[in-house]
Amino acid sequence: MTSKEEIISYFNSKDEVKRLKELEHLIDKDDVLKNKINELKSLQQKMINSKEYNLINQYKEDKRLYDELLEEINDYPFMGEYLDVLELVNNELRYLTDGINEEIDKLINR
């Protein structure tokens, strides 16, 4: 069986993961962008709460602000690439997780 360190090393050696880390570094260096991303996350949470408590008008206002802010964030030249690479890496993680889960199931169901 492959060790945890080998799996982590394999995953970190992938080009997509390396590029994701480079793009995250660019984001971390840009305080304005970082603040916008944090504000976007906050608006997401407010939208979830508004929807959960059936506050339709509040949800619509939060959604409008969210969409405007998302558009501002997407105007940054590397954000489109960041989101694409993030999706690729997340898919790789899901694939890896599924494989690990299958191996565990095989061991349990012997």
C-alpha positions, -999 to 999 in steps of 0.1 A, spaced: 0 0 0 12 35 -8 21 57 22 5 90 30 38 108 23 40 92 -12 5 103 -20 12 138 -9 44 139 -28 28 126 -59 0 151 -57 23 181 -50 44 172 -80 16 176 -104 18 206 -127 -17 217 -119 -10 218 -82 23 237 -87 4 263 -109 -24 266 -83 2 274 -56 18 300 -79 -16 316 -85 -25 315 -48 8 333 -41 -3 361 -65 -36 363 -47 -19 364 -13 3 393 -24 -27 414 -35 -45 427 -4 -73 443 -24 -81 410 -42 -78 391 -9 -103 414 7 -127 410 -22 -124 372 -20 -131 373 18 -160 397 12 -173 373 -14 -171 344 10 -190 365 36 -217 372 11 -220 335 3 -226 328 39 -252 356 42 -270 342 11 -271 308 27 -285 322 59 -310 344 41 -322 314 20 -324 292 51 -345 317 70 -366 325 39 -356 361 38 -362 365 1 -355 403 -2 -323 400 18 -313 370 -3 -319 390 -35 -298 419 -23 -270 397 -11 -271 378 -44 -269 411 -64 -239 423 -43 -223 388 -47 -227 389 -85 -212 424 -87 -183 415 -66 -177 382 -85 -176 402 -117 -150 425 -102 -129 395 -91 -131 379 -124 -118 410 -141 -83 402 -126 -63 387 -154 -53 355 -137 -85 347 -118 -101 328 -147 -70 306 -149 -70 302 -111 -106 290 -111 -100 266 -140 -69 252 -123 -87 250 -89 -115 229 -106 -89 206 -121 -71 201 -88 -104 195 -70 -114 169 -95 -80 152 -90 -85 152 -53 -120 137 -57 -106 110 -80 -78 103 -55 -102 102 -26 -125 79 -44 -96 55 -51 -86 55 -15 -121 49 -4 -124 20 -28 -92 4 -14 -105 8 22 -138 -7 13 -120 -37 -3 -100 -42 29 -130 -39 51 -152 -63 30 -126 -91 27 
